[in-house]
């Protein structure tokens, strides 16, 4: 139905690895919670012993990762009981208390985060962060060098908790603005030489709070940009620094802080940003991950041998097996995943769960996170400022109706101009070969890296991160196709090669993964549309096309079904211009009619009808196929039902912009039927004479 709107990367709901993202429901029936450990653990928080309080907080941090236990804690006022421990005399208790609240916010979801803000969790959290900043220099002094729980560790937990709350609560962002926590985050950012994890968390948190936050952006001054740019222009080259650079790039990018930069600064920053992205994407994770794994295996083997020769007892290197990552509550706090930045910037990783001696695994994680972040930034670079992402991605090219005019009257026009319209950005991306790097990431992950990680329990969680990098690359490709000329992607031959690759991905085993399927169908849809307008031959056989349609239209995601139908429409309209294609057009027509009549979602039905209009608009082959499948009579039969369903379900179930498109389809259906009837009368009259 007209042009496809570019995706903009939005955060998903909370979904820590292995945990449900369903919001936690609080019930008043505590009889179901008799065996809950909440009561005992919360009582221990009042113990005079710091060790007991630390143990209780660390235990809560672990237990709440099972989302079914969270209501038991909330019913017992856990937030108000844990909150004061953020300012406990013991640094160890502060750290574990922050970790417990962090996990509660991550595993409980947005509703729990809002509840935590209402219960004033931000007051002790803000005080803790300020005390941490004041204690950074002290914590590094020789007098406390041997102290196990450093202030940076406490601050890292606190910043992650702040990040979670601000991602889920506009009230938290408002409190952030009023309490002046920007300075705190900047102080944490500057600790990257001492605590890289803290700096990365602070950068992500800063990105979150600067998004669509005009009040905060107005307060950003030259000193703030100085702190950020000093890191962006740094020459460090480790994987973790690459991730840090990408996180800073997210903050400095022109969507968040554009108004604070002069034209000259924008140009300089744009080049530095793009260079950072290019460096991140140029790293071959398919080669580096196996290298890092082999390096870790060799190191751990050597350490194990040395320990045995030194007559050590049954002591093995920390984290040698996956289950050891959660053996010691007090040493390895279980801090759940968080939601990520926009294009979702997904915080569903568990780097904090990794024992600190797993250096190579942390490097691999940082590499994949950096590449994911880089692709997310490019996705948003190539995203146009159209209606919000909650609106339907399809905007009708049909004539406007009254419903459409009403639905589109409040389109947000205050967004910054998209960088995809910038000739300077286009040149910078091409000069750094970023389009080709994105294409390579769309082919990722490598078989060798997948096989290796699937066999090692401690590296297995990287599988999802590798697959996410590919999904981000596919979404990035989708947006680039809409905003860059075809020559930038290799011309006709290059597009055909990409089309063949995407087609092979469509028929891979990954087809069952919904996130992947949405990304690959969106990219394939954009690519086939461009190829059709350029009269470049398409790549799927009729059998492949129908197999793909059958698989994709059975997917629960509406966007995937819509993409599949659009692909049928694009392909069919191209075939209608060729000779001897009536049989294939019949297959396409029958498939589209079946979905238009039977799919429960009006958006999908509308896309099927719109595709039918495109395929059977004109041409001898289309006319022949339309007669064979009784297209006119079928459309006349479904018209009353579609119109009635739109009246009955429309305003309560679909957004104004979806209704705009659906109303256009209703009008076009009427016109198409009228046109077809008149054409039949004309042909009949012509044959008679």
BAVO-227307 format. One record per residue (C-alpha): residue in one letter; x, y, z. Coordinates in steps of 0.25 Angstrom, whole numbers, plus 2048, in hexadecimal, padded with zeros to 3 digits. Example, Ala and Ser with C-alpha at 12.3 -4.5 7.8 and 13.67 -1.06 7.14 Angstrom:
2
A8317EE81F S8377FC81D 
# end
This chain:
689
X800800800 X80980B7FB X81780D800 X81D80680C X82180E818 X82F80C81D X83080582B X83680D836 X83C805841 X83380584E X8367FE85B X82F7F185D X8287ED86A X8307E8875 X8347DA872 X8417D587A X8467C9873 X83E7BD878 X8347C587F X8267C987B X8237D7876 X8157D787B X8127E2885 X8117DD893 X8047DC899 X8027DF8A8 X7F77D78AE X7F17D98BC X7F07CA8BF X7FD7C68C7 X7F87B88C9 X7FE7B58BB X80C7BB8C1 X80D7B28CD X81B7AC8C9 X8207BA8C4 X82E7BD8CA X82A7CC8CA X8267CD8D8 X8337C68DE X83C7CE8D5 X8367DB8D7 X8377D98E6 X8457D68E5 X8477E48DF X8457EA8ED X8517E18F3 X85B7E98FB X8667E08F3 X86B7E68E6 X86E7D88E1 X85F7D48E3 X85A7E08DC X8637DE8D1 X85F7D08D0 X8507D38D0 X8527DE8C5 X85A7D48BC X8507C98BE X8447D38BA X84C7D68AE X84C7C88AA X83E7C48AE X8377CF8A7 X83D7CA89A X8317C089B X8267CA897 X81C7C289E X8227C58AC X8227D58A9 X8137D78AE X8177D18BC X8227DB8BE X8197E78B9 X80E7E38C2 X8187E48CE X81D7F28CA X82A7ED8C5 X82E7FA8BE X82C8028CB X8347F88D3 X83F7F78C9 X8408058C5 X84780A8D2 X8528008D1 X8578088C5 X85D8118CF X8618068D9 X86F8078E0 X8747FB8D9 X8787FD8CA X8757EE8C8 X8677F08CD X8657FC8C4 X86A7F48B8 X8617E88BA X8557F18BE X8577F98B1 X8587EB8AA X84B7E68B0 X8437F38AC X84A7F289E X8457E489C X8377E78A2 X8367F2897 X83B7EA88C X8337DD88F X8277E4893 X8257EC887 X8207FA885 X8147F988F X81E7F689A X827801896 X81C80B897 X8188068A4 X8278078A9 X8278168A5 X81A8188AC X8208128B9 X82B81C8B8 X8368138B4 X83D81E8AD X8408268B9 X84A81C8C0 X84F8198B2 X8528278AF X8598298BC X86181C8BA X8668208AC X86B82E8B2 X8728278BD X87881D8B3 X87D8298AB X88382F8B7 X88A8228BB X89081F8AD X89E8248B0 X89E81F8BF X89A8118BA X8A78118B1 X8B08158BC X8BA80B8C2 X8B380B8D0 X8A78038CA X8AE7FC8BE X8AB7EF8C4 X89D7F28C6 X8947E88BF X8887F08BC X88D7FD8B5 X8858098B3 X8858078A4 X87E7FA8A6 X8738008AE X87180C8A4 X870802899 X8647FB89F X85E8098A3 X85F80E895 X85980188F X84D803898 X84C811894 X84D80D885 X841803887 X83880D88F X83A818884 X83880F879 X82A80B87F X825817886 X824825881 X82382988F X831824892 X83682C886 X82F83988C X83683689A X843834892 X84284288C X83D849899 X8488428A2 X853846899 X858837897 X85F83B88A X86C83F891 X86C831898 X86B82A88B X876832885 X87F82F891 X87C82088F X880822880 X88D827884 X89081B88C X893812880 X8A2810882 X89E80B890 X89180488E X88D80187F X87F7FB883 X87B80788A X87F81087F X877808875 X86B80787E X86B816880 X86C819871 X86081086E X85881787A X85C824875 X857821867 X84A81C86D X847829875 X84B832869 X84182C860 X83583585D X83983D86A X83984C865 X83B851873 X848849876 X84D84C868 X84C85B86A X855859876 X86085286F X86C85C86D X87A85C867 X87F855873 X876849872 X87A848863 X888849867 X88783D870 X880835865 X88983885A X896835861 X891827862 X88C827854 X89982C84E X8A1822857 X8AB819850 X8A980C859 X8A6800851 X8A27F585B X8947EE859 X88E7F5865 X893803860 X88D800853 X8807FE85A X88280A863 X884812856 X87780D850 X87081085D X87581E85D X87281F84E X86381C852 X86482885B X86B832852 X86282E846 X85A839840 X84D834844 X84F836853 X858842854 X858849846 X85385684B X860857854 X86A856849 X86E86183F X86F85E830 X87E85C831 X87C85383D X87184B836 X87A84882A X886844833 X87E83C83C X877835830 X88483182A X88982B838 X87C82483A X87C81E82D X88B81A82E X88781383C X87C80B835 X88580782A X890802833 X8867FA83B X87F7F482F X88D7F1828 X8907E7833 X88E7D982F X8867D283A X8867C5833 X8957C4834 X8977CC841 X88D7C484A X8947B6847 X8A27BD849 X89D7C2856 X8977B585A X8A47AE857 X8AC7B885F X8A37B686B X8A47A786A X8B37A886A X8B47B1875 X8AA7AA87E X8B179D87B X8BE7A387F X8B97A888C X8B279B890 X8BF79488E X8C779E896 X8BD79D8A1 X8BE78E8A1 X8CD78E8A1 X8CC7988AD X8C478E8B5 X8B87968B5 X8AC78F8BA X89F78D8B2 X8A079C8AC X89D79E89E X89D7AB896 X8917B4899 X8877B288E X88D7A6888 X87F7A0887 X8727A7885 X86C7A3892 X8787A989A X8737B7895 X8687B68A0 X86F7AD8AB X8727B98B4 X8677C28B7 X8707CC8BE X87B7CC8B3 X8737CB8A7 X8667D38A8 X85C7CF89E X8587DC897 X84E7DA88C X84D7E087E X8487EE87B X8407F386F X8497FA865 X84A80785E X84280C852 X842804847 X8407FC852 X84E7FC857 X84B7EF85E X8517EE86C X84E7DF86C X85C7DB86F X8627D587B X8707DA87C X86F7DD88A X86C7CF88D X87A7CB887 X8857C8891 X88F7D3890 X89A7CA88C X8937C687F X89A7D1878 X8997CB86A X88A7C886B X8887D786F X8907DB863 X8877D385A X87B7D8861 X8807E7860 X8837E5851 X8757E084E X86E7EB856 X8777F584F X8727F0841 X8647EF845 X8647FD84B X86B80283E X8607FC835 X85680283E X85C81083C X85C80E82D X84E80982D X849816833 X85381E82A X84B81981E X83D81B825 X83482681F X82C82E829 X81E828826 X813825830 X81781D83C X81B80F83C X80F80A843 X80780E836 X80580582B X812804822 X809805815 X804813811 X7FA812805 X7FD8187F8 X7EE8187F5 X7E58257F5 X7E382B803 X7D682980A X7CF830815 X7D482681F X7E282781A X7E283681B X7DE83582A X7E782A82D X7F3832828 X7F184082D X7FA83F839 X806839832 X81383D83B X81B847833 X82484B83E X82E84083B X83C843836 X83F842827 X843834824 X852832821 X84E829816 X84B83680E X85983B811 X86383B805 X86E83C80E X86A82F816 X868828809 X87682B805 X87C828812 X87581A813 X879817805 X88881B807 X889812813 X88280780B X877805816 X86D80080C X8757F4808 X8797F2817 X86A7F181A X8687E780F X8737DE815 X86C7DF823 X85F7DA81C X8667CD818 X86B7CC827 X86C7C382F X8777BA82A X8757AB82B X8827A9833 X87E7B383E X8707AD83F X87679F840 X8807A384B X8777AB853 X86C7A0853 X875796859 X87B79F864 X8707A286F X8777AE874 X8787B4866 X86A7AF861 X8637BC865 X86B7C385A X8627BB850 X8577C5852 X8607D1851 X8657CC844 X8587CA83E X8537D7843 X85F7DE83C X85A7D782F X84C7DC832 X8517EA834 X8597EA827 X84C7E5820 X8447F1825 X84F7FA822 X84F7F5814 X8407F7813 X842806817 X84E80880E X847803802 X83D80E804 X847819806 X8538167FD X8548157EE X8568077E8 X8648097E3 X86880B7F2 X8647FC7F4 X86B7F77E7 X8617FA7DC X8587F07D5 X8627E47D7 X8647E87E6 X8557E97E9 X8537DB7E2 X85E7D57EB X8577DB7F7 X84A7D67F2 X84F7C87F1 X8567C87FF X8497CD805 X8417C37FE X84A7B8803 X8487BE811 X8397BD810 X83A7AE80D X8447AB818 X8407A5826 X8417B382C X8337B5825 X82D7B1832 X8337BC83A X8297C883A X8337D383C X83B7CE831 X82F7CB828 X82A7DA829 X8387DF826 X83B7D781A X82D7D8814 X82E7E8816 X83B7E880F X8377DF804 X82A7E7802 X8327F4800 X83C7ED7F7 X8317E77EE X82A7F47ED X8377FB7E8 X83A7F07DF X82C7F17D9 X82D8007D7 X83A7FE7D0 X8357F27C7 X8407E97CD X83C7DB7CC X8377D57D9 X83D7C87E0 X8327BF7E5 X82C7B47DD X81C7B37DE X81E7A77E7 X8277AE7F0 X81E7BA7F0 X8127B27F4 X81A7AA7FF X81F7B7805 X8117BD805 X80B7B180C X8167B1817 X8167C0819 X8077C2819 X8057B7824 X80E7C082D X8077C6839 X80E7D4837 X8057DD82E X8127E4829 X8177D7823 X80A7D381D X8097E1817 X8177E0811 X8147D380B X8077D8804 X80F7E47FF X8197DC7F9 X80F7D47F2 X8097E17ED X8167E67E8 X81A7D97E1 X80C7D77DB X80B7E57D5 X8197E37CF X8157D57C9 X8087DC7C3 X8107E47BA X8177D77B4 X8117CC7AB X80C7BE7AE X80B7C17BD X7FC7BF7BF X7FE7B27C7 X8077B87D1 X7FE7C47D2 X7F37BB7D5 X7FB7B57E1 X7FE7C37E6 X7EF7C77E4 X7E97BB7EB X7F37BD7F7 X7F07CC7F8 X7E17C97F8 X7E27BE802 X7E97C780C X7E07D3809 X7D47CB80C X7D97C3818 X7E37CB820 X7DE7D082D X7E67DD82D X7E17E8824 X7EF7EE821 X7F37E081B X7E67DF813 X7E87ED80E X7F67EA80A X7F17DE802 X7E67E77FB X7F07F17F8 X7FA7E77F2 X7EE7E17E9 X7EC7EF7E4 X7FA7F07E0 X7FB7E37DA X7EE7E37D2 X7EE7F27CE X7F17F07BF X7F77E67B5 X7F27DB7AD X7F97D07B6 X7F27D77C2 X7E57D77BB X7E67C97B7 X7EA7C47C5 X7DF7CD7CB X7D47C67C3 X7D97B87C7 X7D97BB7D6 X7CB7C37D5 X7D27CF7DB X7C77D87D9 X7BC7D07DF X7C57CC7EB X7C87DB7EE X7B97DE7ED X7B67D37F7 X7C07D8801 X7BD7E7800 X7B17E7809 X7B97DF814 X7C57E8813 X7BD7F5814 X7B57EF820 X7C17EB827 X7C87F8825 X7BC7FF82B X7BB7F5837 X7C97F483B X7D0800835 X7D080B840 X7D280184B X7DD7F9846 X7E580183C X7ED80E83D X7E981A835 X7F381882A X7EF80A829 X7E180E827 X7E581881D X7EC80D814 X7E0804816 X7D680E812 X7DE811806 X7DE802803 X7CF802805 X7CD80D7FA X7D78067F1 X7D07F97F2 X7C38007ED X7CA8077E2 X7D27FA7DE X7C57F27DD X7BE7FD7D5 X7CA7FE7CC X7CA7EF7CA X7BB7EF7C7 X7BC7FA7BD X7C87F37B6 X7C07E67B5 X7B47ED7AF X7BD7F47A5 X7C47E77A1 X7B77E07A0 X7B17EB797 X7BE7EB78F X7BD7DC78C X7AE7DD789 X7B17E877E 
# end
